Structures are given as C-alpha cells and as structure tokens.
C-alpha cells in the first residue's frame, strides 16, 4: 500500500490515495506517478518544522571537531510543544525524512486504523518543554 521510491520518498497506491489526501490535509501533497503501468502517488511532505529541543539534543562531532555527517546526533530530541501539525512533517536538520506523532489525527494512527502495509514507525525521544 506504501512503497519506497528511492531512498527517501514514499509512494501510495491508488486504492488508498483518497483516504490519505482527505486525512492528511495540507501537511503533504500527493503527486501522480506511473509504477509499472498503474497510478501511484508520491507522498510529498510540505510541512517542515523547527522542533528540535536545542537543550536536550546532543550533536555528534568527529575527533577533528567537525559535525559527523552520517550520524549528526548523539541524542536527538523533538520538542512536542513546537510540533504544530501532528499528521506528517519534516524537521529542519533531522537525520530522518518524515515524522508523525501519536495524536488521534496523526499519520501513525491513520496507518494503524486502516491496516496500511509497507511503512514502519520508530519512536524518537521527545520533550514536553
């Protein structure tokens, strides 16, 4: 139902695209693409937030003092108070492309409720500062 398109983009099958468009609202757009003769939709997330907890997040530096590119953080903490959309969003300077919350109208709960396959979720540390 959801598949990876390259290393950091996801596509949604036509069967559930309308469900996603309705539920996710303005946090992303669905762009049509042809996948082996059938129409799928690229999940283009346009909500980008500056929601890192600057006090709790720890940057990972190399021995030469430069920021590590592959693993830029020793500790990565999202400030929940700065998350204005619980649905689906990107974070500035984040190591992972897409984030959601566990709010009632979140992308996570949409996927669980409709038993959508092809996507996995991992919890990141958060603060309620």
C-alpha positions as CSV (number, residue, x, y, z in Angstrom):
1,X,0.0,0.0,0.0
2,X,3.0,2.3,0.6
3,X,6.4,1.7,-1.0
4,X,9.8,3.3,-1.0
5,X,10.6,5.4,-4.1
6,X,14.3,5.8,-3.9
7,X,16.0,6.3,-0.6
8,X,13.8,9.0,1.0
9,X,10.5,9.2,-0.9
10,X,7.4,7.1,-0.5
11,X,4.5,6.3,-2.9
12,X,1.0,5.5,-2.0
13,X,-1.2,3.1,-4.1
14,X,-4.2,4.5,-5.9
15,X,-6.6,2.4,-3.6
16,X,-5.8,4.4,-0.5
17,X,-4.6,7.8,-2.0
18,X,-8.0,9.4,-1.5
19,X,-8.0,8.3,2.2
20,X,-4.6,9.9,2.7
21,X,-5.5,13.1,0.9
22,X,-8.5,13.6,3.0
23,X,-6.9,12.7,6.3
24,X,-3.5,14.3,6.0
25,X,-4.8,17.6,4.6
26,X,-2.3,20.4,4.0
27,X,0.7,18.7,5.5
28,X,1.5,17.0,2.2
29,X,0.5,16.6,-1.4
30,X,0.0,13.5,-3.5
31,X,1.7,13.7,-6.9
32,X,0.7,11.0,-9.5
33,X,3.4,8.7,-10.9
34,X,3.3,5.6,-13.1
35,X,4.6,2.5,-11.4
36,X,4.7,-0.5,-13.8
37,X,1.6,0.7,-15.6
38,X,-0.5,1.7,-12.6
39,X,-1.0,5.1,-11.0
40,X,0.6,5.6,-7.6
41,X,1.1,8.9,-5.7
42,X,4.3,10.3,-4.4
43,X,3.8,11.4,-0.8
44,X,5.4,14.9,-0.9
45,X,5.5,16.3,2.6
46,X,5.5,20.1,2.6
47,X,5.2,20.7,6.4
48,X,8.7,21.5,7.7
49,X,9.1,22.4,11.4
50,X,11.9,23.7,13.6
51,X,11.1,21.5,16.5
52,X,14.4,20.1,17.9
53,X,14.8,20.5,21.6
54,X,18.1,22.5,21.5
55,X,18.8,22.0,25.2
56,X,18.5,18.2,25.1
57,X,19.7,17.4,21.6
58,X,23.4,16.5,21.5
59,X,25.4,17.0,18.3
60,X,27.9,14.2,17.3
61,X,31.3,15.7,16.5
62,X,34.2,13.9,14.8
63,X,37.7,14.0,16.5
64,X,38.6,16.9,14.2
65,X,35.8,19.0,15.6
66,X,33.5,18.8,12.5
67,X,29.9,17.6,12.8
68,X,29.5,13.9,11.8
69,X,27.6,13.7,8.5
70,X,26.3,10.1,8.7
71,X,25.3,10.3,12.4
72,X,24.9,14.0,13.2
73,X,23.4,13.5,16.7
74,X,24.4,11.6,19.8
75,X,21.0,12.4,21.2
76,X,18.1,13.5,19.1
77,X,15.1,15.1,21.0
78,X,11.9,16.6,19.5
79,X,10.2,19.4,21.4
80,X,6.5,18.4,21.3
81,X,5.4,22.0,22.1
82,X,6.9,23.0,18.8
83,X,5.0,20.4,16.7
84,X,2.2,22.4,15.1
85,X,0.9,19.5,12.9
86,X,0.7,16.0,14.4
87,X,0.0,14.5,11.0
88,X,3.1,14.2,8.9
89,X,6.1,16.6,8.8
90,X,9.8,17.1,8.2
91,X,12.2,18.5,10.7
92,X,15.0,21.0,10.0
93,X,18.4,19.4,10.2
94,X,16.9,16.0,11.1
95,X,18.6,12.6,10.3
96,X,15.3,11.0,9.2
97,X,13.0,12.5,6.5
98,X,9.5,12.0,7.9
99,X,7.9,12.4,11.3
100,X,4.5,12.0,12.8
101,X,3.1,12.0,16.3
102,X,0.8,9.6,18.1
103,X,-2.1,12.2,18.3
104,X,-5.6,11.0,17.3
105,X,-5.4,12.6,13.8
106,X,-1.8,11.6,13.1
107,X,-0.4,9.7,10.2
108,X,0.6,6.9,12.6
109,X,-3.0,6.4,13.7
110,X,-4.3,6.6,10.1
111,X,-2.0,3.8,9.1
112,X,-2.8,1.6,12.1
113,X,-6.6,2.2,11.9
114,X,-6.7,1.3,8.2
115,X,-4.1,-1.5,8.5
116,X,-1.9,0.0,5.8
117,X,1.1,-2.0,4.9
118,X,4.6,-1.0,3.7
119,X,5.6,1.5,6.4
120,X,7.3,1.1,9.8
121,X,7.4,3.6,12.7
122,X,10.2,4.1,15.2
123,X,9.9,6.2,18.3
124,X,12.2,9.1,18.8
125,X,12.8,10.8,22.1
126,X,10.6,13.8,22.8
127,X,10.3,16.5,25.5
128,X,7.2,18.5,26.6
129,X,9.2,21.6,27.4
